[in-house]
Amino acid sequence: MTTTDTQTLRIGHSPDPDDAFMWYPLANFVGPDGKRYTPKIDTRGYEFVHVLEDIQSLNVRSAKGELEITAISIHMYPYVAEKYALTSCGSSMGDGYGPMIVAPRQLSAADLKGKKLAIPGERTTAWLATQLWLKEHGLSRDDVRYENVMFDQIIPRVASGEFDAGLIIHEGQITYQNNGLKLAVDLGNWWTATRGLPLPLGGNCIRRDLGEKMPAVCRVLLDSIEYALEHREEAVTFALNWARDMGADLADEFVGMYVNQWTLDYGQRGRDAVQRLLSEGAAAGIVPSVPGGVVDFVDPV
């Protein structure tokens, strides 16, 4: 394949172990460890440029349609559905677990009223789930004093006393206790227990202007995830470049939480979960309705 035959696609994802793990086979750069990485799979004539930013930043960029492929909070999807379609692979699902609200002491929903809460972004699925959880307890987002904080700063800023509680995502879900924090609610557990569905946290989407190329690109993405899962130790070693406060065993555990059968394909149950979450969000006036009322997915060719 000559350079002139290659199309460059930017792929945005979070600098965390699970995203690094599944897109490791597409890496074509020098990593933080100083090693030169090259693609492990046939990229079918596409060269992938990795754009590593926190999910809130990627959500903001998706509103402008800046990247051809990007991770996105499911919360954000109704706002960008005219620009992007969700790919059937690459999802992060919380099946009985997910984002958490933690605090220095045990708190109930009622205890959060008037409290200062650090959140990882207003368009994150964690925040959408929090608002639905608050609603079920007779509260709204206006009852808490919430503030956007970079996801990896939430735990230390709650532990320091700057915030009364924090809404945590990513690997903080399995490391928060190291900072003496206590669990107020596991929103993924609450959602699964009350809805009988996994909580769809993040997805990957592809820009609609790629047109007929979308299924072929989706195939490369699926091939990457499959390779990573089949070469787990190799991919986890790469992912350790972005593992904060965890060694290989803990990183492997975290990767297993969010890169699994759901990541290969939502399946009907996963698609139903996305539809349910966004429909509830729209009914509560938190998000707009998806155009046409139905979420569409791109499947690999």
C-alpha positions in Angstrom: 0.0 0.0 0.0 1.6 3.3 -1.0 1.3 6.5 0.9 -1.0 8.0 -1.7 -3.4 5.1 -1.2 -3.6 5.7 2.6 -6.4 7.8 4.2 -5.6 9.3 7.6 -8.3 9.0 10.2 -8.1 10.6 13.6 -9.4 8.4 16.4 -10.1 10.2 19.7 -10.0 8.2 23.0 -9.3 8.7 26.7 -5.8 8.3 28.1 -6.9 5.4 30.2 -6.1 1.6 30.3 -9.3 0.3 28.6 -9.2 2.6 25.6 -5.4 2.1 25.3 -5.9 -1.7 25.4 -8.5 -1.9 22.6 -6.7 0.5 20.3 -3.2 -0.8 21.0 -3.3 -2.8 17.6 -3.7 0.6 15.8 -0.9 2.4 17.6 1.6 4.0 15.3 3.6 6.3 17.5 6.3 6.4 20.2 4.7 5.6 23.5 5.3 7.2 26.9 7.6 4.2 27.6 9.9 5.3 24.7 9.0 2.3 22.5 8.0 2.7 18.9 4.7 1.0 18.2 3.3 0.0 14.8 0.0 -1.5 13.8 -0.5 -5.1 14.6 -3.4 -5.7 12.2 -4.3 -4.9 8.5 -5.7 -1.4 8.7 -7.2 -1.7 5.2 -5.5 1.4 3.8 -6.3 3.6 6.7 -3.7 5.3 9.0 -5.0 6.0 12.4 -3.8 9.1 14.3 -4.5 8.8 18.0 -5.9 11.8 19.8 -5.7 11.2 23.5 -8.0 13.5 25.6 -10.3 13.2 28.5 -13.9 12.2 27.7 -15.3 15.6 28.4 -12.9 17.2 25.9 -13.8 14.6 23.3 -17.5 15.3 23.9 -16.9 19.0 23.3 -15.0 18.2 20.1 -17.7 15.8 18.9 -20.2 18.7 18.9 -18.0 20.3 16.3 -17.5 17.1 14.3 -13.8 17.5 14.5 -12.6 13.9 14.6 -13.5 11.1 12.1 -13.8 8.6 14.9 -14.1 9.3 18.5 -15.0 7.9 21.9 -18.1 9.6 23.2 -20.3 9.6 26.3 -23.6 8.0 25.5 -25.1 11.1 27.2 -23.6 13.2 24.4 -25.0 11.2 21.5 -28.3 12.9 21.1 -26.5 16.2 20.6 -24.3 14.9 17.8 -26.5 12.2 16.2 -26.8 14.2 13.0 -23.0 14.2 12.6 -22.1 10.8 14.0 -23.4 7.2 14.1 -22.5 4.8 16.9 -20.3 1.9 15.9 -21.5 -1.6 16.9 -18.2 -2.2 18.6 -16.0 -0.3 21.1 -18.6 0.3 23.8 -17.9 0.5 27.5 -20.8 -1.1 29.5 -21.3 -1.3 33.2 -23.0 -4.6 33.8 -23.8 -4.4 37.4 -21.1 -1.8 38.1 -20.1 1.6 36.8 -19.5 5.3 37.8 -19.6 5.9 41.6 -20.2 8.7 43.9 -17.7 8.6 46.7 -17.0 10.7 49.8 -14.9 10.8 52.9 -17.9 9.5 54.9 -21.0 7.5 54.1 -23.6 9.6 52.3 -27.2 8.9 51.1 -28.9 10.7 48.2 -30.6 13.0 50.7 -27.2 13.9 52.3 -26.0 15.3 49.0 -28.5 18.1 49.0 -26.5 21.4 49.2 -23.2 19.5 49.1 -20.3 20.3 46.7 -19.9 17.6 44.2 -17.0 17.1 41.7 -18.2 15.7 38.4 -16.1 14.6 35.3 -18.2 16.6 32.9 -21.7 17.7 32.3 -22.2 15.5 29.2 -20.7 12.4 30.7 -22.9 9.4 31.1 -21.9 9.3 34.7 -23.6 12.7 35.2 -26.7 11.6 33.2 -27.0 8.5 35.4 -26.5 10.7 38.5 -29.3 13.0 37.5 -31.7 10.1 36.9 -30.7 8.6 40.3 -31.2 11.9 42.1 -34.6 12.2 40.4 -35.7 8.9 41.8 -34.8 10.3 45.2 -36.8 13.4 44.8 -33.8 15.6 44.0 -32.4 17.3 40.9 -29.0 18.6 39.8 -30.0 22.0 41.2 -30.0 20.5 44.7 -26.3 19.9 44.5 -23.4 22.3 43.9 -21.7 20.5 41.1 -18.4 21.5 39.4 -16.5 20.1 36.5 -13.2 18.6 37.5 -10.7 16.6 35.4 -11.5 13.0 36.0 -8.1 12.1 37.5 -8.2 15.0 39.9 -11.6 14.2 41.5 -10.4 11.6 44.1 -7.5 13.7 45.5 -9.7 16.8 45.6 -12.4 15.0 47.5 -9.9 13.4 49.8 -8.4 16.8 50.5 -11.8 18.2 51.6 -12.2 20.6 48.7 -15.3 18.7 47.7 -17.9 16.9 49.8 -18.2 14.1 47.3 -17.0 13.1 43.8 -18.5 11.3 40.8 -15.7 9.0 39.7 -15.1 7.2 36.4 -12.3 5.1 34.9 -9.8 3.3 37.1 -10.8 5.4 40.2 -13.7 3.0 40.6 -11.2 0.3 41.9 -8.7 2.6 43.6 -10.8 5.1 45.5 -10.5 3.2 48.8 -6.7 3.8 48.7 -7.6 7.5 49.5 -9.9 6.6 52.4 -13.1 7.3 50.5 -16.4 5.5 51.0 -19.0 4.5 48.4 -22.3 6.4 48.4 -23.7 4.7 45.3 -22.5 2.6 42.4 -24.6 3.9 39.6 -24.0 1.0 37.3 -25.2 -1.4 40.0 -28.3 0.8 40.7 -29.1 0.9 37.0 -28.8 -2.8 36.4 -30.8 -3.6 39.6 -33.6 -1.3 38.7 -33.8 -1.6 34.9 -32.4 -5.1 34.3 -30.0 -3.7 31.7 -26.3 -2.8 31.6 -25.5 0.9 31.9 -24.1 2.1 28.6 -21.3 4.5 29.5 -19.2 5.2 26.5 -19.4 4.3 22.8 -17.4 5.0 19.7 -18.8 6.8 16.8 -17.9 7.5 13.3 -18.6 10.6 11.3 -21.4 10.2 8.8 -19.5 12.1 6.0 -17.4 9.0 5.6 -20.5 7.5 3.9 -20.0 4.1 2.4 -16.6 3.7 4.1 -18.2 3.6 7.5 -18.7 -0.2 7.6 -15.1 -0.9 6.4 -13.7 1.4 9.1 -15.9 -0.3 11.7 -14.3 -3.6 10.6 -10.8 -2.3 11.3 -12.0 -1.2 14.8 -13.5 -4.6 15.5 -10.3 -6.3 14.3 -8.3 -4.1 16.7 -10.5 -5.1 19.7 -10.4 -8.8 18.8 -6.6 -8.7 18.4 -6.2 -7.0 21.8 -8.4 -9.6 23.5 -6.5 -12.4 21.8 -3.1 -11.0 22.8 -4.2 -9.8 26.3 -0.8 -9.7 28.1 0.8 -7.8 25.2 -2.1 -5.3 25.1 -2.2 -4.8 28.9 1.5 -4.1 28.9 0.9 -1.3 26.4 -2.1 -0.1 28.5 0.1 0.3 31.6 1.5 3.4 30.0 -1.8 5.1 31.0 -2.5 3.2 34.2 -2.5 5.5 37.2 -2.0 4.0 40.7 -2.2 0.4 39.5 0.1 -2.4 38.5 -0.4 -5.1 35.8 -2.9 -7.2 37.8 -5.2 -4.3 38.7 -4.9 -2.9 35.2 -5.9 -6.2 33.8 -8.9 -6.3 36.1 -10.0 -2.8 35.1 -9.6 -3.7 31.4 -11.7 -6.7 31.9 -14.5 -4.6 33.3 -14.8 -2.4 30.2 -13.3 -4.4 27.3 -15.3 -7.6 27.0 -18.2 -9.2 25.0 -20.1 -5.9 25.1 -17.1 -4.2 23.4 -17.2 -6.6 20.5 -20.9 -5.9 19.9 -23.7 -4.3 21.9 -26.0 -7.1 20.9 -29.7 -6.5 21.2 -29.6 -6.1 25.0 -26.9 -3.5 24.8 -28.7 -1.6 22.1 -31.9 -1.7 24.2 -29.8 -0.3 27.1 -28.7 2.7 25.0 -32.2 3.3 23.8 -33.6 3.0 27.4 -31.0 5.4 28.9 -31.5 8.1 26.3 -35.3 7.7 26.2 -35.4 8.2 30.0 -33.0 11.1 29.8 -35.2 12.8 27.1 -38.4 12.1 29.1 -36.7 13.8 32.2 -35.8 16.8 30.1 -32.1 16.1 30.6 -31.2 15.4 26.9 -32.9 16.1 23.6 -34.6 13.2 21.8 -32.5 11.3 19.3 -33.5 12.3 15.7 -36.3 9.9 14.7 -36.4 8.5 18.2 -34.2 5.5 17.4 -30.4 5.2 17.9 -28.7 3.8 14.8 -25.5 1.7 14.7 -22.9 1.0 12.1 -22.0 -2.6 11.7 -18.7 -3.9 10.3 -18.6 -4.9 6.6 
